[in-house]
Amino acid sequence: MRPIINTREDLEALKGTEHYTEFIQSLKGSMIHKVNIAEYPENYGSPEYDGEVIEPIWEEVENLDTITRFGFTKEELNN
């Protein structure tokens, strides 16, 4: 059964376990998000749209909200 981790204290109680390691990896993965920055016409994706296909343009964006919620800094997780 997977433990419920709501706080850093919950996580610290699991230190030395696979659950701790997995959660830290998830936190590290949460720092970067891919965002589609392509511009699309107003009706793109609707059945009435008959224009050309616009390929997505993916950009990586840093977001530290999740790690901050658990009381970590980017530097801590990168060490």
ABEGO torsion letter per residue (X at the ends): XBBBBABAAAAAAABGBAAAAAAAAAAAAAABBBBBABBBBAABGBAABABBBBBBBBBBBBBAAAAAAAGBBAAAAAX
